[in-house]
């Protein structure tokens, strides 16, 4: 049977919600909505991470590279690569990130 999880029930802050698959699925998802200049600081994961930029513009730092990514694009960050992003425009930034793990494993830098 399908499981329906209201985003509000997994909200971690006014800006972020986190679904961790646990025993149900080997996947976790962050849903983030931030303003200009806001977003996660540099961190790493032992697995690759996939980002979908749904709205706004993000400035991603991936390793030594900085890239500006507009809505309608997907970003793939390799495992063990330092990364983070910040909102780059006045429009609210909405990003969904996929972690191929039943729980998020993250080391902040």
C-alpha positions in Angstrom: 0.0 0.0 0.0 1.2 3.5 -0.8 2.3 5.8 2.0 1.4 9.5 1.9 3.6 11.8 4.0 2.6 15.4 4.3 5.6 17.7 3.8 4.6 19.6 6.9 5.1 16.5 9.0 8.7 16.2 7.9 9.5 19.9 8.1 12.8 20.7 9.9 12.6 24.5 9.7 10.6 27.1 7.8 13.0 26.6 4.9 13.6 22.9 4.8 11.8 19.5 5.0 13.6 16.1 5.0 12.2 12.7 4.1 14.4 9.8 5.0 13.4 6.4 3.6 14.5 4.4 6.6 13.3 0.8 6.2 10.8 1.8 3.4 13.2 2.8 0.6 16.9 3.4 0.0 16.4 7.1 -0.7 16.1 10.4 1.1 14.9 13.8 -0.1 15.6 17.3 1.0 13.1 20.0 0.0 14.5 23.5 0.4 13.1 27.0 -0.2 15.5 29.9 0.5 16.0 33.6 -0.1 18.9 35.3 -1.8 22.2 34.5 0.0 20.7 31.6 2.0 21.3 27.9 1.6 23.4 25.0 3.0 27.1 25.6 3.7 29.9 23.3 2.4 29.5 19.7 3.3 30.2 16.2 1.9 28.3 12.9 1.6 29.7 9.4 1.0 27.4 9.0 -2.0 26.5 11.3 -5.0 23.7 13.8 -4.6 21.3 15.0 -7.3 19.7 18.4 -7.1 16.6 19.7 -9.1 16.4 23.5 -9.2 12.7 24.0 -9.4 12.5 27.8 -9.1 14.9 30.8 -8.8 18.7 30.7 -9.4 21.3 29.0 -7.3 25.0 29.5 -7.0 26.5 26.1 -6.3 30.0 25.5 -5.0 31.1 22.0 -6.1 34.7 21.3 -5.2 36.8 24.3 -6.5 34.1 25.2 -9.0 31.3 27.7 -8.7 28.3 27.4 -11.1 25.1 29.4 -11.4 22.1 27.2 -12.1 18.7 28.4 -13.1 15.4 26.7 -12.6 14.7 23.8 -14.9 18.1 22.2 -14.4 19.5 19.2 -12.6 22.9 19.2 -10.9 24.8 16.0 -10.0 27.5 16.2 -7.3 29.9 13.2 -7.0 30.4 11.4 -3.7 32.9 12.9 -1.3 32.9 16.2 -3.1 32.5 19.4 -1.0 29.4 21.3 -2.1 26.8 23.7 -1.0 24.5 26.4 -2.6 23.0 29.8 -2.0 20.1 31.6 -3.6 21.4 33.9 -6.3 18.3 35.9 -7.3 15.5 37.9 -5.7 13.1 35.1 -6.6 12.7 32.4 -3.9 15.0 29.5 -4.6 13.3 26.0 -4.5 15.6 23.0 -4.7 14.8 19.3 -4.2 17.9 17.1 -3.5 18.0 13.3 -3.8 20.2 11.1 -1.6 20.6 7.4 -2.6 20.6 6.4 1.0 17.8 5.5 3.6 19.2 8.3 5.8 21.2 11.4 5.1 24.8 10.9 5.9 26.5 14.3 5.9 29.8 15.8 7.2 29.7 19.6 7.5 32.9 21.4 6.6 
